Amino acid sequence: MFAPSLDHIPEIQAETLEHNYSVYFPTQMLSQIIKRVSHAAAQNDVRFYMNGVYLGIDNGQFIAVATDGHRMAVSSHDIDFSDDVGDEIQSPTAPTSISNTNAGVILPNGVFPVLHKILSGSQGQFKIDYSNRNLTFTLGSHTVISNLVDGRYPDWKRVASTVAKNTELFKVDPSELTTALKRATPLLKEGSPNNTSVCVMSFKDNALQLKSPGSNAISCKEVMDIAKEAGEPETIVDIGMNADYLLESLASLGACSEEGEAAQIALRDTTTGILISVNKNNYDIIMPVRV
């Protein structure tokens, strides 16, 4: 069995760890934020700057974003700016000196399992120190130092502002939609020429129909009740979507919503991304698939 040599552990120069600012979190909140968005992060993409999660401070909010170019997950939380960080904080807390800061870094995917292991079951607060090349995570006696992905993250705010203009708004039961998708997905994949989970979602005023594309060898159909909250009456929008992406988004959003809370789906046409949300702070955007 290969035993890694200590010579292979990179040496980190002390001066690179001199932090510019720090943000404190309730321990479980930081863990939940990372879990909330990481399903949408790219994996081994040639666009290396997408192989991670963007962590930023923007207009008084702590923002976490992940995208693989086909979908995007966003989680935001108001920052409490205070120079006196107490022991029982309830939200991200940072010194008042950075209240006007707008900056962000890209945390690589490889550090997530380590952070989840340390954060699991831990209590108290967790600190992130931001430096030019590293993030230092501190919880009690545990310290994790992570390099940052060097690159410019995609303009996620431009994408978000585009789908924010979607006019057809529907309220759905996320549990019911999840159940319908789980029933349909095996048939979608088995009947697909490429073993994909692409489905056609047909939105009407009071009904959502999930059906297989016409090119599939196996035909399947699921129909569920929905409520239209805004948009043109009697409008029908048929849009191709990746059912696996939908299931992952619903599971992630469900973990940060109240039991029984409805989800909202906002769409416009067959080319603009759809927005799935449970509240204003947590939403996913999924791009349509050509069918």
C-alpha positions as CSV (number, residue, x, y, z in Angstrom):
1,M,0.0,0.0,0.0
2,F,1.3,3.4,-0.9
3,A,2.0,5.6,2.0
4,P,2.2,9.3,1.2
5,S,5.4,11.0,2.1
6,L,5.4,14.2,4.2
7,D,7.6,15.6,1.5
8,H,4.6,15.7,-0.8
9,I,2.6,18.0,1.5
10,P,2.9,21.5,0.2
11,E,4.5,24.1,2.4
12,I,2.4,27.2,3.0
13,Q,4.3,30.4,3.6
14,A,3.1,32.3,6.7
15,E,2.8,35.6,4.8
16,T,0.2,34.2,2.4
17,L,-2.1,33.5,5.4
18,E,-2.2,37.1,6.5
19,H,-5.9,37.6,6.3
20,N,-7.7,40.7,4.9
21,Y,-10.9,40.1,6.8
22,S,-12.9,37.4,8.7
23,V,-16.5,36.2,8.7
24,Y,-18.0,34.2,11.6
25,F,-20.8,31.7,11.2
26,P,-23.0,29.5,13.4
27,T,-21.4,26.2,12.7
28,Q,-24.3,24.4,11.2
29,M,-25.2,27.3,9.0
30,L,-21.9,27.2,7.1
31,S,-22.3,23.5,6.6
32,Q,-25.8,23.9,5.3
33,I,-24.8,26.7,2.9
34,I,-22.1,24.6,1.3
35,K,-24.4,21.5,1.1
36,R,-27.2,23.7,-0.3
37,V,-25.3,24.8,-3.5
38,S,-22.5,22.2,-4.1
39,H,-24.7,19.9,-6.1
40,A,-24.5,22.4,-9.0
41,A,-20.8,22.8,-9.0
42,A,-18.9,21.6,-12.1
43,Q,-16.7,18.4,-11.7
44,N,-13.5,18.3,-13.7
45,D,-14.6,20.9,-16.1
46,V,-12.0,22.4,-18.5
47,R,-13.3,25.7,-17.3
48,F,-11.4,25.2,-14.0
49,Y,-12.9,28.3,-12.4
50,M,-16.2,26.5,-12.3
51,N,-14.9,23.5,-10.3
52,G,-15.9,24.9,-7.0
53,V,-18.2,27.2,-5.0
54,Y,-18.1,31.0,-5.2
55,L,-18.2,32.5,-1.7
56,G,-18.7,36.3,-1.7
57,I,-19.8,39.3,0.2
58,D,-22.1,41.5,-1.8
59,N,-24.2,44.4,-0.6
60,G,-24.3,43.3,3.0
61,Q,-25.0,39.6,2.2
62,F,-22.9,36.5,2.3
63,I,-23.4,34.7,-1.0
64,A,-22.7,31.1,-2.1
65,V,-23.0,30.2,-5.7
66,A,-22.3,27.1,-7.7
67,T,-22.8,26.4,-11.4
68,D,-21.7,23.9,-14.1
69,G,-23.0,26.0,-17.0
70,H,-26.3,24.0,-17.2
71,R,-27.7,25.0,-13.8
72,M,-26.9,27.3,-10.9
73,A,-27.6,27.2,-7.2
74,V,-27.6,30.4,-5.0
75,S,-27.9,30.8,-1.3
76,S,-27.7,34.2,0.4
77,H,-27.8,35.4,4.0
78,D,-27.8,38.9,5.6
79,I,-24.5,39.7,7.4
80,D,-24.6,41.1,10.9
81,F,-21.8,43.8,10.9
82,S,-20.5,44.1,14.4
83,D,-17.1,44.7,16.0
84,D,-18.1,42.6,19.0
85,V,-18.6,39.0,17.9
86,G,-20.4,37.2,20.7
87,D,-20.5,33.5,21.5
88,E,-24.1,32.9,20.4
89,I,-24.3,34.4,16.9
90,Q,-27.4,33.6,14.8
91,S,-26.2,34.8,11.4
92,P,-23.0,35.4,9.5
93,T,-21.1,38.1,11.4
94,A,-18.3,40.4,10.2
95,P,-16.5,43.6,11.4
96,T,-18.1,46.9,10.5
97,S,-14.9,47.9,8.6
98,I,-15.9,45.6,5.7
99,S,-19.6,46.6,5.5
100,N,-19.0,48.1,2.1
101,T,-16.9,45.3,0.8
102,N,-17.9,43.5,-2.4
103,A,-15.6,40.6,-3.1
104,G,-15.5,36.9,-3.6
105,V,-13.3,33.8,-3.9
106,I,-13.7,30.3,-5.4
107,L,-13.4,27.4,-3.0
108,P,-12.3,24.2,-4.7
109,N,-14.5,21.1,-4.6
110,G,-11.8,19.0,-2.9
111,V,-12.1,20.8,0.4
112,F,-15.9,20.1,0.9
113,P,-15.6,16.5,2.3
114,V,-13.1,17.7,4.9
115,L,-15.2,20.7,6.0
116,H,-18.4,18.5,6.2
117,K,-16.6,16.0,8.4
118,I,-15.3,18.7,10.8
119,L,-18.6,20.5,10.8
120,S,-20.8,17.5,11.3
121,G,-22.2,17.5,14.8
122,S,-20.1,20.4,15.9
123,Q,-21.4,23.3,18.0
124,G,-20.4,26.9,18.4
125,Q,-19.2,29.2,15.7
126,F,-16.9,28.8,12.7
127,K,-14.5,31.4,11.4
128,I,-13.3,32.0,7.8
129,D,-10.2,34.1,7.4
130,Y,-9.9,35.5,3.9
131,S,-6.4,36.1,2.4
132,N,-5.2,36.7,-1.1
133,R,-4.4,33.0,-1.9
134,N,-6.1,31.0,0.8
135,L,-9.1,30.6,3.1
136,T,-8.5,29.5,6.6
137,F,-11.4,27.7,8.4
138,T,-11.2,27.6,12.2
139,L,-13.5,25.6,14.5
140,G,-12.2,25.2,18.0
141,S,-8.9,23.2,17.8
142,H,-9.5,22.4,14.1
143,T,-8.0,24.4,11.3
144,V,-8.3,23.8,7.6
145,I,-6.3,25.8,5.1
146,S,-7.5,25.7,1.5
147,N,-6.0,27.1,-1.7
148,L,-8.4,29.1,-3.9
149,V,-9.2,28.5,-7.5
150,D,-7.5,31.2,-9.5
151,G,-9.9,32.6,-12.1
152,R,-12.8,34.8,-12.7
153,Y,-16.2,33.3,-11.7
154,P,-19.1,33.6,-14.2
155,D,-21.3,36.6,-13.9
156,W,-24.0,34.8,-11.9
157,K,-25.9,38.1,-11.1
158,R,-26.5,38.6,-14.8
159,V,-28.0,35.1,-15.1
160,A,-30.1,35.7,-12.0
161,S,-31.4,39.1,-13.2
162,T,-32.5,37.5,-16.5
163,V,-34.7,34.8,-15.0
164,A,-36.0,37.2,-12.4
165,K,-38.0,38.7,-15.3
166,N,-39.8,35.4,-16.0
167,T,-43.5,36.1,-16.1
168,E,-45.2,32.7,-15.8
169,L,-45.3,31.8,-12.1
170,F,-46.5,28.5,-10.7
171,K,-46.8,27.2,-7.1
172,V,-46.1,23.5,-6.8
173,D,-46.0,20.9,-4.0
174,P,-42.3,19.9,-4.0
175,S,-43.0,16.5,-2.5
176,E,-45.5,15.7,-5.1
177,L,-43.3,16.8,-7.9
178,T,-40.4,14.8,-6.5
179,T,-42.5,11.7,-6.4
180,A,-43.7,12.2,-10.0
181,L,-40.2,12.7,-11.3
182,K,-38.9,9.6,-9.4
183,R,-41.6,7.5,-11.1
184,A,-40.9,8.9,-14.5
185,T,-37.1,9.0,-14.5
186,P,-36.3,5.3,-14.9
187,L,-38.7,5.1,-17.9
188,L,-37.2,8.3,-19.4
189,K,-33.7,6.9,-19.2
190,E,-34.7,3.4,-20.5
191,G,-36.6,4.8,-23.4
192,S,-34.0,7.5,-24.3
193,P,-31.6,6.9,-27.2
194,N,-28.8,8.3,-25.1
195,N,-29.9,7.0,-21.7
196,T,-30.7,10.6,-20.5
197,S,-33.4,11.8,-18.1
198,V,-34.7,14.5,-20.4
199,C,-38.5,15.1,-20.0
200,V,-41.0,17.6,-21.4
201,M,-42.7,19.7,-18.8
202,S,-46.0,21.1,-20.0
203,F,-47.3,24.0,-17.8
204,K,-50.9,24.9,-18.0
205,D,-53.0,27.1,-15.7
206,N,-53.8,24.4,-13.2
207,A,-51.9,21.3,-14.3
208,L,-48.3,20.2,-14.9
209,Q,-47.7,17.3,-17.3
210,L,-44.4,15.4,-17.3
211,K,-44.0,13.4,-20.5
212,S,-41.2,11.7,-22.4
213,P,-39.9,13.3,-25.6
214,G,-41.3,12.0,-28.9
215,S,-37.9,10.4,-29.8
216,N,-38.1,8.1,-26.8
217,A,-38.8,4.4,-27.4
218,I,-40.9,4.3,-24.2
219,S,-43.8,6.7,-23.6
220,C,-44.6,7.9,-20.1
221,K,-46.8,10.6,-18.6
222,E,-47.4,12.1,-15.2
223,V,-50.0,14.7,-14.4
224,M,-50.2,16.8,-11.2
225,D,-52.1,19.8,-10.0
226,I,-50.4,23.1,-9.7
227,A,-51.6,26.7,-9.1
228,K,-50.8,29.6,-11.5
229,E,-49.9,32.7,-9.6
230,A,-49.0,35.1,-12.4
231,G,-48.8,35.3,-16.2
232,E,-51.1,35.2,-19.2
233,P,-54.2,33.0,-18.7
234,E,-54.6,29.9,-20.9
235,T,-50.9,30.0,-21.8
236,I,-49.2,26.6,-22.3
237,V,-45.4,26.3,-22.1
238,D,-43.7,23.1,-23.1
239,I,-40.1,23.0,-22.0
240,G,-37.5,20.3,-22.0
241,M,-35.7,19.7,-18.7
242,N,-33.2,17.3,-17.2
243,A,-35.2,15.4,-14.6
244,D,-32.0,14.5,-12.6
245,Y,-31.2,18.2,-12.2
246,L,-34.7,18.9,-11.1
247,L,-34.6,16.1,-8.4
248,E,-31.3,17.4,-7.1
249,S,-32.6,21.0,-6.9
250,L,-35.8,19.9,-5.1
251,A,-33.8,17.9,-2.6
252,S,-31.4,20.7,-1.9
253,L,-34.1,23.4,-1.6
254,G,-36.2,21.1,0.5
255,A,-33.4,20.8,3.1
256,C,-33.6,24.6,3.7
257,S,-37.4,25.0,3.7
258,E,-40.2,24.5,6.2
259,E,-42.1,21.2,6.1
260,G,-45.0,21.5,3.7
261,E,-43.7,24.8,2.2
262,A,-44.6,25.2,-1.4
263,A,-42.0,25.8,-4.1
264,Q,-42.4,28.4,-6.9
265,I,-41.4,27.8,-10.5
266,A,-40.9,30.8,-12.7
267,L,-40.5,30.4,-16.5
268,R,-40.9,32.4,-19.7
269,D,-40.2,30.4,-22.8
270,T,-38.4,27.4,-24.2
271,T,-34.9,29.0,-24.2
272,T,-34.7,31.0,-20.9
273,G,-33.8,29.2,-17.7
274,I,-36.4,28.3,-15.2
275,L,-36.2,29.5,-11.6
276,I,-37.1,27.1,-8.7
277,S,-37.3,28.7,-5.3
278,V,-38.6,28.1,-1.8
279,N,-37.8,31.6,-0.5
280,K,-36.0,34.7,-1.7
281,N,-32.6,33.5,-0.2
282,N,-32.4,30.1,-1.9
283,Y,-33.1,29.3,-5.5
284,D,-31.8,27.2,-8.4
285,I,-31.8,28.1,-12.1
286,I,-31.9,25.3,-14.7
287,M,-31.4,25.8,-18.4
288,P,-33.8,24.1,-20.8
289,V,-32.9,21.1,-23.0
290,R,-33.7,20.9,-26.6
291,V,-36.3,18.2,-27.3
